[in-house]
Amino acid sequence: IITVDNGVSAIDEIEYAKNLGMDVVVTDHHKCAERLPECSAVVDPCILKEDTPLSQLCGAGVAFTLIRALAEEIGANEEIARYIPIVMIGTLGDVVPLVGDNRVIVKYGLEHIHDFNWVGLEKLLNIINEGKTSQPSISSMFISFQLVPKLNAAGRLGNAMRAFELLVCDDDSEAEQLARELMNENAKRQETEAEIAELAQF
C-alpha cells in the first residue's frame, strides 16, 4: 500500500496491515505526531529537520516527489513529466504556500497544461469556457476558482471517483459526460451553499 495525503497518524491501521503481511509506504504532508507509523517508509516534509524547497508540499506534491525519485532510479523522468499539470491542480486546490517546489510545480504545470493529452481535463476546461466570447488565460486564479471547485463538487455531493475518472479518461464522449456531471454537481453545490447562507442570516 502506498498512501497519498494520509497515513502519518494511522499507527493502528498500519500496524494491522503490517500484521497481514502488507508493506506500507506513507506519503503525507500533515504534521507528524510524536510517534511515526512502523512501515516500510514515511515520506512527509514534517520529518525534515529544517525548511527546504520541499517543506510546503501538498499531499499530491509529496506523492509526486516519491514517484519522481523512483523514476530517476529507473530512467523514466520524461514519462512522469506529463503528471505535473495534475500535481499543479492539487497544489492550487490545497491552497499551500506557493514557495519552493510548489512554485516550480505550478509554473511548469500552467505552462504545459495543454501539452500532455489529458482528455478529461481538456473537456472540462472547454465546458467551463463554453459560450464565452473570449477564452480566459489559464492562470493560477482560474485553476483555483474555476476548475478546482468543479473537481471538488464530485466528493461534496456525490462520488469523488467521478473526478478521478474524468482526469484519467481518454475517451472523448465519456469525458464529455463526466465533465457535464461535475458541472451540474457544482451548480447544485452553489445553490445549496446559497440556501445555507440565506438561512444563517435569520
VENFENDA-V603055 format. One record per residue. RES is the residue in three letters. SS is DSSP state (H for helix, E for strand, C for the rest). D_FIRST is the distance of its C-alpha to the first C-alpha in whole Angstrom. Layout:
{{RES | SS | D_FIRST} {RES | SS | D_FIRST}}
This chain:
{{ILE | C | 0} {ILE | E | 4} {THR | C | 6} {VAL | C | 10} {ASP | C | 13} {ASN | C | 12} {GLY | C | 11} {VAL | C | 13} {SER | C | 15} {ALA | C | 13} {ILE | H | 14} {ASP | H | 15} {GLU | H | 12} {ILE | H | 10} {GLU | H | 12} {TYR | H | 12} {ALA | H | 9} {LYS | H | 10} {ASN | H | 13} {LEU | C | 12} {GLY | C | 11} {MET | C | 7} {ASP | C | 6} {VAL | C | 5} {VAL | E | 6} {VAL | E | 8} {THR | E | 10} {ASP | C | 13} {HIS | C | 17} {HIS | C | 18} {LYS | C | 21} {CYS | C | 19} {ALA | C | 21} {GLU | C | 23} {ARG | C | 20} {LEU | C | 16} {PRO | C | 13} {GLU | C | 13} {CYS | C | 10} {SER | C | 10} {ALA | E | 11} {VAL | E | 12} {VAL | E | 13} {ASP | C | 16} {PRO | H | 19} {CYS | H | 20} {ILE | H | 20} {LEU | C | 23} {LYS | C | 26} {GLU | C | 28} {ASP | C | 28} {THR | C | 27} {PRO | C | 27} {LEU | C | 23} {SER | C | 24} {GLN | C | 24} {LEU | C | 21} {CYS | C | 19} {GLY | H | 16} {ALA | H | 16} {GLY | H | 18} {VAL | H | 15} {ALA | H | 13} {PHE | H | 16} {THR | H | 17} {LEU | H | 14} {ILE | H | 14} {ARG | H | 18} {ALA | H | 17} {LEU | H | 16} {ALA | H | 18} {GLU | H | 21} {GLU | H | 20} {ILE | H | 20} {GLY | C | 23} {ALA | C | 22} {ASN | H | 23} {GLU | H | 25} {GLU | H | 22} {ILE | H | 20} {ALA | H | 23} {ARG | H | 23} {TYR | H | 20} {ILE | H | 22} {PRO | H | 24} {ILE | H | 21} {VAL | H | 20} {MET | H | 24} {ILE | H | 24} {GLY | H | 21} {THR | H | 23} {LEU | H | 26} {GLY | H | 25} {ASP | C | 23} {VAL | C | 27} {VAL | C | 26} {PRO | C | 29} {LEU | C | 29} {VAL | C | 30} {GLY | H | 28} {ASP | H | 25} {ASN | H | 25} {ARG | H | 29} {VAL | H | 28} {ILE | H | 25} {VAL | H | 28} {LYS | H | 31} {TYR | H | 29} {GLY | H | 27} {LEU | H | 31} {GLU | H | 33} {HIS | C | 30} {ILE | C | 29} {HIS | C | 31} {ASP | C | 31} {PHE | C | 28} {ASN | C | 28} {TRP | C | 26} {VAL | H | 28} {GLY | H | 27} {LEU | H | 27} {GLU | H | 31} {LYS | H | 32} {LEU | H | 31} {LEU | H | 33} {ASN | H | 36} {ILE | H | 36} {ILE | H | 36} {ASN | C | 39} {GLU | C | 40} {GLY | C | 44} {LYS | C | 44} {THR | C | 47} {SER | C | 45} {GLN | C | 42} {PRO | C | 40} {SER | C | 39} {ILE | C | 35} {SER | C | 35} {SER | H | 32} {MET | H | 34} {PHE | H | 34} {ILE | H | 30} {SER | H | 30} {PHE | H | 33} {GLN | H | 33} {LEU | H | 30} {VAL | H | 27} {PRO | H | 29} {LYS | H | 29} {LEU | H | 25} {ASN | H | 24} {ALA | H | 27} {ALA | H | 25} {GLY | H | 23} {ARG | H | 26} {LEU | H | 28} {GLY | C | 26} {ASN | C | 22} {ALA | C | 20} {MET | H | 19} {ARG | H | 22} {ALA | H | 22} {PHE | H | 19} {GLU | H | 21} {LEU | H | 23} {LEU | H | 22} {VAL | H | 20} {CYS | C | 24} {ASP | C | 26} {ASP | C | 29} {ASP | H | 32} {SER | H | 33} {GLU | H | 29} {ALA | H | 29} {GLU | H | 32} {GLN | H | 31} {LEU | H | 28} {ALA | H | 30} {ARG | H | 33} {GLU | H | 31} {LEU | H | 29} {MET | H | 32} {ASN | H | 34} {GLU | H | 31} {ASN | H | 32} {ALA | H | 36} {LYS | H | 35} {ARG | H | 33} {GLN | H | 36} {GLU | H | 38} {THR | H | 37} {GLU | H | 36} {ALA | H | 40} {GLU | H | 41} {ILE | H | 39} {ALA | H | 41} {GLU | H | 44} {LEU | H | 44} {ALA | H | 43} {GLN | C | 46} {PHE | C | 48}}
